Amino acid sequence: MSLNGKKVLVLAENEYEDLELLYPYYRLKEAGAEVVLVGPKAEVYSSKHGYPAKAEKAADEVSASDYDAVVVPGGFAPDRLRRYPAVLKLVRDAWDQGKVVAAICHAGWVLVSAGILRGRTATSTPAIKDDMVNAGAEWVDREVVVDGKLVTSRRPDDLPAFCREIIALLEAD
């Protein structure tokens, strides 16, 4: 398995869920991808447990066309991320361009605000099921759901399946 030549954005904001940002970040790097942390601004963000993650670039400094995937971690960060037009544009552009878009746990909120769930099957933490359904998704309770190039999972325990499916889609490209 090699993702050499693939470029992936992982979004960051304060109060991200530690595992949901760090596990995909390092797993995708291990598979050979170039992984870039991106936030609303190029600055340091703290996890729910205080662990720092330095966003190398701001969302308005990158273009979805230069990357193969966008990964949105959960925690409380998605509620913050969805407030930035540049972040939503980045996710929407990635989706519109046929890139892999992956979201875990509360990250479904970013997909809701980006307007990319209508007609899609997806999962999330059950806490935001109603938001996902109201945005037009068919919500299911499974460890990972792949609908085209959309990958969604529910919680940290699902990270192995979540990353496996992201990697499989990137390898298939």
HELIX and SHEET records of a PDB file:
HELIX    1   1 ASP A   18  GLU A   30  1                                  13    
HELIX    2   2 ALA A   59  GLU A   61  5                                   3    
HELIX    3   3 ALA A   64  ASP A   66  5                                   3    
HELIX    4   4 ALA A   77  LEU A   81  1                                   5    
HELIX    5   5 PRO A   85  ASP A   96  1                                  12    
HELIX    6   6 CYS A  105  ALA A  107  5                                   3    
HELIX    7   7 GLY A  108  ALA A  114  1                                   7    
HELIX    8   8 PRO A  126  ILE A  128  5                                   3    
HELIX    9   9 LYS A  129  ASN A  134  1                                   6    
HELIX   10  10 PRO A  156  ASP A  158  5                                   3    
HELIX   11  11 LEU A  159  ALA A  172  1                                  14    
SHEET    1   A 7 LYS A  57  ALA A  58  0                                        
SHEET    2   A 7 GLU A  34  GLY A  39  1                                        
SHEET    3   A 7 LYS A   7  LEU A  11  1                                        
SHEET    4   A 7 ALA A  69  VAL A  72  1                                        
SHEET    5   A 7 VAL A 100  ILE A 104  1                                        
SHEET    6   A 7 LEU A 150  SER A 153  1                                        
SHEET    7   A 7 VAL A 144  ASP A 147 -1                                        
SHEET    1   B 2 VAL A  44  SER A  46  0                                        
SHEET    2   B 2 PRO A  52  LYS A  54 -1                                        
SHEET    1   C 2 THR A 121  ALA A 122  0                                        
SHEET    2   C 2 GLU A 138  TRP A 139  1                                        
END                                                                             
